[in-house]
Amino acid sequence: MARTIQSLERAAAMLRLLAGGERRLGLSDISSSLGLAKGTAHGILRTLQQEGFVEQDAASGRYQLGAELLRLGNSYLDVHELRARALVWTDDLARSSGEAVYLGVLHQQGVLIVHHVFRPDDSRQVLEVGAMHPLHSTALGKVLSAYDPVAHSEIVEADREAFTPRTMTGLGDLEGLLDLTRARGWAADVEETWEGVASVAAPIHDRRRMPVGAVGVTGAVERVCQDGELRPEIIAAVRDCARAVSRDLGAGRF
């Protein structure tokens, strides 16, 4: 039998531990669980962190799985229930809206893009699967923060950077906006994250009626908005898509 490489075995065990345990684990928890010296565990974690497979929370020092795992290939994403259930509906949304569609989930203190449908034209576009978007300024992030208590706590604790003059960073203003998001069932971002770009997003729920992600349309302000207001047909299409995916996940009617 061929000899195995001990360091790789330990790294694999560490990734399994992070995947199956609490959301975040400290160095002591990891080293004791795997029977490793702290120095050995820290060295492996540092390497995994450099490669993007592990991320460390700056405030607590705890570790969790990194977004780079999603970049390894679509084979993982194809078995991800949320993405699999959303494929047809997000394709339909891109065709009906004429804009790019993003599917995002909460990850650390941001939104991890797990599916991206290109705008249906011949323009050059970059696949953003695996990219991280901010919680406080994007439509996807606002939706997650409005419906997911964990996301809400993270938007409160996060550094809310002003990306443009329109970015809302004050906690009081954000709380009011999240209340509005829950009341109307969707959120928007009009040049709050990127100049000239507007987005609309709505929440996706599972069979337990728990928020598991958000879907949204993103495009140039002049296409997503009309006469200074978001186009109502785009808002309706995004909400219909979110409801359809939620139904496929067993959530019933919303």
Residue pairs with C-beta under 8 A, 6 or more apart in sequence:
7 44
10 34
10 36
10 40
10 44
11 44
11 47
11 48
13 34
14 30
14 34
14 41
14 44
14 45
14 48
14 54
15 48
15 53
15 54
15 65
15 69
17 25
17 30
17 33
17 34
18 25
18 30
18 54
18 63
18 64
18 65
19 65
21 29
21 33
23 64
24 57
24 60
24 62
24 63
24 64
25 33
25 62
25 63
25 64
26 60
26 61
26 62
26 63
27 38
27 41
27 42
27 45
27 61
27 63
28 38
30 36
30 41
30 45
30 63
31 37
31 38
31 40
31 41
31 42
34 41
36 44
45 54
45 56
45 63
48 54
48 66
49 55
49 56
49 63
49 66
51 68
52 66
52 67
52 68
52 71
53 65
53 66
53 68
53 69
54 63
54 64
54 65
54 66
55 63
55 64
55 65
55 66
55 67
55 108
56 62
56 63
57 63
57 64
57 108
59 157
64 108
67 107
67 112
67 130
67 131
67 132
68 130
69 76
70 76
70 77
70 112
70 114
70 129
70 130
71 129
71 130
74 129
77 83
77 114
77 115
77 129
78 84
80 114
81 249
82 103
82 105
82 114
82 204
82 212
82 213
82 245
82 249
83 103
83 114
83 115
85 245
85 248
85 249
86 103
86 115
86 204
86 215
86 245
86 248
87 115
89 215
89 241
89 244
89 245
89 248
90 101
90 103
90 115
90 117
90 215
90 241
90 245
91 101
91 117
92 241
93 101
93 117
93 215
93 217
93 237
93 238
93 241
94 100
94 101
94 117
94 118
94 119
94 120
94 217
95 120
96 237
97 217
97 219
97 234
97 237
97 238
98 119
98 120
98 121
98 219
98 223
99 119
99 217
99 218
99 219
99 223
99 224
99 234
100 116
100 117
100 118
100 119
100 125
100 217
100 218
100 219
101 115
101 116
101 117
101 215
101 216
101 217
101 218
101 241
102 113
102 115
102 116
102 117
102 128
102 140
102 201
102 215
102 216
102 217
102 218
103 113
103 114
103 115
103 116
103 204
103 213
103 214
103 215
104 111
104 112
104 113
104 114
104 133
104 140
104 141
104 144
104 201
104 213
104 214
104 215
104 216
105 111
105 112
105 114
105 144
105 212
105 213
105 214
106 112
106 135
106 144
106 148
106 150
106 151
106 154
107 132
108 132
108 154
109 135
109 154
109 155
109 157
109 158
110 132
110 133
110 134
110 135
110 141
111 132
111 133
111 134
111 135
111 138
111 140
111 141
111 144
111 214
112 130
112 131
112 132
113 128
113 129
113 130
113 131
113 132
113 133
114 129
114 213
115 129
116 127
116 128
116 129
118 125
118 127
119 125
119 219
133 140
133 141
133 193
134 141
134 158
134 161
134 163
134 193
135 141
135 142
135 144
135 145
135 151
135 154
135 155
135 158
136 142
136 145
136 155
136 158
136 160
136 167
136 168
136 169
136 174
137 160
137 161
137 163
137 167
137 168
137 189
137 192
137 193
138 189
138 192
138 193
138 199
138 201
138 216
139 186
139 187
139 188
139 189
139 199
139 200
139 201
139 214
139 216
139 218
140 187
140 199
140 201
140 214
140 215
140 216
141 151
141 155
142 177
142 178
142 181
142 187
142 188
142 189
142 201
143 181
143 186
143 187
143 201
143 202
143 203
143 214
143 216
144 151
144 203
144 211
144 213
144 214
145 151
145 152
145 154
145 155
145 174
145 178
146 152
146 178
146 179
146 181
146 182
146 187
146 203
147 182
147 203
147 205
147 211
148 211
152 178
155 174
156 171
160 167
160 169
160 171
160 174
161 167
161 169
162 169
163 192
163 193
163 194
164 191
164 192
164 193
164 194
164 195
166 190
166 191
166 192
167 192
167 193
168 174
168 177
168 192
177 187
181 187
185 202
185 203
185 239
185 254
186 200
186 201
186 202
186 235
186 238
186 239
187 200
187 201
187 202
188 198
188 199
188 200
188 201
188 230
189 197
189 198
189 199
189 201
190 198
190 199
190 221
190 224
190 225
190 230
191 197
191 198
191 221
193 199
196 220
196 221
197 218
197 219
197 220
197 221
198 218
198 219
198 220
198 221
198 224
198 225
198 230
199 216
199 217
199 218
199 219
199 224
200 216
200 217
200 224
200 230
200 234
200 235
200 238
201 214
201 215
201 216
201 217
201 238
202 214
202 215
202 216
202 238
202 239
202 241
202 242
202 243
203 211
203 213
203 214
203 242
203 246
204 211
204 212
204 213
204 214
204 215
204 242
204 245
204 246
204 249
205 211
205 212
205 246
205 249
205 251
205 254
206 212
206 246
206 249
206 250
206 251
207 249
207 250
207 251
209 251
209 252
212 249
214 242
215 238
215 241
215 242
215 245
216 238
217 224
217 234
217 237
217 238
218 224
224 230
224 231
224 234
225 231
243 253
243 254
246 254
247 253
